[in-house]
Amino acid sequence: MADKKSVVTALKAMEGVGARARVFVSMPVVDGITPKSFLNARGVEKTRSGEPLTRMHGIFPPDSVGLSFFDHGGLYGDGCFEGILIKNGLVFLYKEHMERLWRSAGSLRIEIPYTIEELSWQVVRAIQATGIKKSETGYIRLIVTRGIGDLGLNPRKCVGSTVYAIVSTIKLYPREAYDMGIEVGVSRKIRRPGNSILDPRIKSDNYLNNVLGLFEGTNNMRLLESIMLTDRGFIAEATVDNIFSVTREYGRGGKSQKVRVVTPVGEYCLEGITRACIMEFAKRFGYDVEEVPDLMPLDLVGPGKECFMTGTGAGIMPIVKVCGNLVGDGKPGPATRKLLAEIERAMADPANGLDVNATRQDVVKHIRQKKARLVK
Ligand SMILES: Cc1ncc(COP(=O)(O)O)c(C=O)c1O
């Protein structure tokens, strides 16, 4: 049973998220199954998705509507999602996230009953309903599930996907964590499955493996993150972040010559959007950048090394200890700090995101324009 102190802490965190949240919810109408709280909610309306069943959608406070008990997202984890950051009044790399959502859903053979432009407009309406300010940091959790079906696994017996987006403010890691770096563990027993089990490039709703890896590698949550290994023992990624290692090759006289930035190959990990940004920045800085298949936990630690993790929530988080072993001198290194400053600059550049005050036309234009220069 959870102890009182941790329940109080968790409730406090939820209060902060819940009070400001708005959810966009979309699902088909099935008599006796689709929750009445949703069908009768204020603001719910019919969509024109062209599906055989009527589909309703709308934007609501989080405590006013519910999802179906028969949704295969809840019954089987049959779905995929995106986590997207709102910062400086911009939805950072919005188009890239939407494209990955479509790729994940495509791999799972889940049809999204919207065009990217239309779903994006609904998400933007939900952002605007939260009233998030430019000075605040927000987060969008956009989820697509197989939808309502019977109690069996058969996806063919589902009648159309459920789409929902939770938009709220978010509390990220404290500033000190970025200044000082964090320690991570390594989960040894629980491994990151390869693509013969669950393709890591699909951002699916199945995180149970990562949850177990987090418990194991952090010694029951005494640390904040854990590295996960492939079945062969190489580094795959962290439970919700990608991993980078930095080494320096010195020339004669000890003058720094080359900075080498490595990260595990895309087959082992989620092809993180932040990971792609970092590889691009590192190349621009003249660093050697390589995706490697054989990075080991011991490669991350020792003198002269730097290590960091990347993710939409974390941005770039310096790692200064792995399982008690120092990375470099135990402080975030110069390459990590330079990359961190660069991503912070990128997040403030309107070229890299969608304005939270966008109109429907702006949204369409944003989606149809070329990708941000940031991610190749
Ligand atoms: C398993 C995993 N790896 C990596 C990442 C980082 O990806 P991104 O930078 O696209 O957020 C995430 C983010 O949620 C993740 O869940």
The ligand as a Gaussian input file, in Angstrom:
#p B3LYP/6-31G(d) Opt

LIG

0 1
 C       11.418000       5.201000     -24.610000
 C       11.704000       6.608000     -25.014000
 N       12.890000       6.902000     -25.571000
 C       13.193000       8.163000     -25.948000
 C       12.310000       9.215000     -25.764000
 C       12.673000      10.605000     -26.197000
 O       11.996000      10.918000     -27.391000
 P       11.608000      12.421000     -27.777000
 O       12.871000      13.193000     -27.818000
 O       10.969000      12.303000     -29.106000
 O       10.682000      12.907000     -26.716000
 C       11.066000       8.943000     -25.190000
 C       10.098000      10.018000     -25.001000
 O        9.003000       9.850000     -24.573000
 C       10.752000       7.605000     -24.807000
 O        9.581000       7.321000     -24.247000

